[in-house]
């Protein structure tokens, strides 16, 4: 599936092309796609459905020297893999997009919480996988997953205390992109949150780019028994 996105009037030297997994399940793809989408650049999109015999080969055709994983970003003869690398790349390419806070101190904290999300919370990832097409409210999980959820709530609460806006660092930023798949998990699994954190979840879910992603997920024909 190939689609083109972009905002009129924004001109860059070369277009961008992102390769993602299907939206229903691919949390890493959501992060990379959001980084490109909210930057406002013109870009093409290829969706490679996950969990099929041919998936790895299809991604390999796009990956170049990178691993057979999504997301992948192509731009100006370069291939960038890993969602955090894509986020940093887009921040460099389009500084006006504000993917990182302008203040150096806030930017350092934002990068810290993004790195923590990127490398941690294994129990949450394994026990509460992203699935945008189901409601699993009330499903139980281990103490380890509960500890991950508690730590995420602590991070959000600390950031929102200083935010002054709807998002973790005031305006939408790379931190909100990093936690967007977690927001979908909290919705899917009915995680109970205090009012301020619930308002944050709702702010992320109602962001136009998130609405676009959910709409795309609903329109895709692929359902994998492995993730259901």
Secondary structure as UniProt FT lines:
FT   STRAND          2..5
FT   TURN            8..9
FT   STRAND          16..21
FT   TURN            23..25
FT   HELIX           27..37
FT   TURN            38..40
FT   STRAND          43..48
FT   TURN            53..54
FT   HELIX           55..63
FT   TURN            64..65
FT   STRAND          72..75
FT   TURN            76..77
FT   STRAND          78..81
FT   HELIX           83..93
FT   HELIX           95..97
FT   HELIX           104..119
FT   HELIX           122..127
FT   TURN            132..133
FT   TURN            137..138
FT   HELIX           143..163
FT   TURN            168..169
FT   HELIX           174..188
FT   TURN            189..190
FT   HELIX           195..205
FT   HELIX           208..219
FT   HELIX           225..227
//
